[in-house]
């Protein structure tokens, strides 16, 4: 006999395939077998049809194509005998899925078999329908399945319930048809039928609100009684697992109770006692018991429950954390993360155990425990928790130090009770893991140090000690170099000694040694060396005795291959040698950096501007929001997020920084007062200088007004916010001459235009090889949230575009209105354009910028073309 004839037994084919030593041999065997099966199919061989299909299923499991055998499945299903139907339905479930069109042909056979008088054939049909049922088949066969849920045999009822779950998932509208049969299944004594009935009820509740209310009223007490019977049932060998009666039924019942109790106080109250009984009686020394306890805890956390039961649930999770199984500890940490929003105080009792999980050898548990600790920190426990985490930082694995450092820095910054504690903890972190600290962390530390004027001496001495012990930590070196450059004389003279400090003797030469080490370290990067050069320049003025040595160190960088260092070295050397008269002014201490402005910039809630506050910072603990200082009005920044606001600060930033008094007198009656700080910046940027004394009674914006009698209203800051508006408003008084030179002699004495709102630059919103889209913007002062956009389309190709259509979509916080386009034919080679007006309303104006997705469709040479893109480059103050 041919070993690959259709009469070959399945086991012989399997043996032949397993005997292959290479993939090529296996493919050859499969290819020959498939050829034999095709020949048998074409001959319509009835005797070996079931054997051929069995071979095809094995070949399918190996990953080879078997589509040519699909019709054989249907033929076997249509056969009268049970063996043929069994192999036919098995092939149907393996070789086909619900997306195959040929599946529609089997609907009639399924309907006949569901009504068959042989219960085993009915069971085959239910299994097949439950596995590959499509929406169309679900609608056609749902009545038969519903009828079979009342069948005399429990196995058929169980399979019908499982098939009903598939039908409801495919067609949720049919859920109401199965509501009452599912209720009847909850009264079953057979655990197999009962567990499928519970699962069916759970599925119905997910898709139907009416069914959920029905089950709450009719079935809650029934389910509680069933769960109580299962919990208190005696030993039953057929259901017992590790001494627990049917844990699978336990879990399904708890999940359904969770669905029913969520958001309903009466149903939750009905199940309180049984949940407490499950939580206290279930043993946790076996995996089955732990599974039941976990589901019980999740149910308690989800329903409308009393705090006492929640404390019991959280205590169970605390016991889980002490389990030796990593999986149990991990799910406990996950559940505690959810529980902390419900009862944070109960979770706090297990803080010590959670902290031990941070030190676990398993990376997943460490990471999850660290996230939970981060959420647990508050003002009362920040000090002990931060101490524990910093102590662990010393011995933690290098791959974990990045996450751990980020969390510690965030905790310390958010909940710091006082600045000296904040500085101490950050120095410990920088000393242990300075190479893992992000730039914004040490930037924030410098901001805090600059604001803590009474701690400058303490901080620079602490950094000097830390530098001696941890010179390899890059971020620590940067902060130390900056502080020594700013407060070096405090280090040498022991200024501002605190009672908690130990005396330290540092000479000027020792301070310079620190900077020299930072420059010459082979691991120092460009940022560190550049900061060190600046610190040396400052120390050259404060330490006159070391001036020559400092100059020699700076000169050594003149030959650096890094252009930045080379340029700084040459410039600083020139300052020290030739410009002694201005050196002391140049190297003065930096002005105090405002914490509120810096924190706002980090959070993205304020524009990147410099604060004008020069007074002492508010003595507020970290973690307490300070009143935000008014930002410096950047009149020429077209990308600002916020509308410029008048300064409420008592000091003048430019006066502090440059030592120049640019203040102006109060404006005359009837004049619109322009914020002083914005005017000063504009005067400084345009090199106009301080107004002469004779004009001190006039408002500074008069220099830019359009008439010399100073009776016209001064332009608003929005009008000055773009170069084009400055050019329009510029006039020809003597005081404005320097500005005229800078603006390339724009024509003086132009009439002041009507106030139509600020002027915004046009942008190229989209450009491809064939098309360019340009946006022009305008606003009305009365409605700053609304932006009028004129879209202009230009054809860059040599072909004419026809049937031109422009579509746009925006996020929910925006509203978009499109007017009709000026045409639908776009001339070739830029010889014309199509314009279309858009109106965009930003409900979050000043908080979120505009963003838009576009789609442009047209025909070119009778071929459809579709271009898509996203526009993110809108002016940010729209």
Protein Blocks (a to p, Z undefined) as FASTA:
>chain_A
ZZkbfklcfklmmmmmmmpmbfklmmmmmmmmmmmmmmmmmnopaklmmmmmmmmmmmmm
nopacklmmmmmmmmmmpmbfklmmmmmmmmmmmpcfklmklmmmmmmmmmmmmpcbfkl
mmmmmmmmmmmccfklmmmmmmmmmmmmmcfblklmmmmmmmmmmmmmmmmmlmmmmmmm
mmmmmmpmblklmmmmmmmmmmmmmmomklmmmmmmmmmmmmmmmmmmmmmpccdfklgg
ghiahkllmmmmmmmmmmmmgopaklmmmmmmmmmmmmmmpcckbfklmmmmmmmmmmmm
mmccdfklmmmmmmmmmmmmmpmblklmmmmmmmmmmmmmmmmmlmmmmmmmmmmmmmpm
blklmmmmmmmmmmmpcfklmmmmmmmmmmmmmmmcfklmmmmmmmmmmmmmmmocbfkl
mmmmmmmmmmmmmmmpcfklmmmmmmmmmmmmmlmmmmmmmmmmmmmmmmmbmklmmmmm
mmmmmmmmmmmnopaiafkbccddddfklmmmmmmmmmmpmkbcfklmmmmmmmmmmmmm
mmmmlmmmmmmmmmmmmmpcblklmmmmmmmmmmmmmmmmlmmmmmgccddddfklmmmm
mnopaccdddfbfbdcddddehiacddddddddfklmkbfbdcdddfbfbdfklmmnopa
fbdcdddehiacddfklmmmmmmmnonopadfklmmpcfklmmmcbfklpaccddfklmm
pfklmmmmpccbfklmmmmmmnoopaehiacdddebjadddddfbdcfkbccdddddddf
klmmbccdddddddfbfbdcehiacdddddfkbccdddddfbjcdcehhiaccddddddd
dfkgokaccdddddddddeehiacddddddfkbcfkZZ
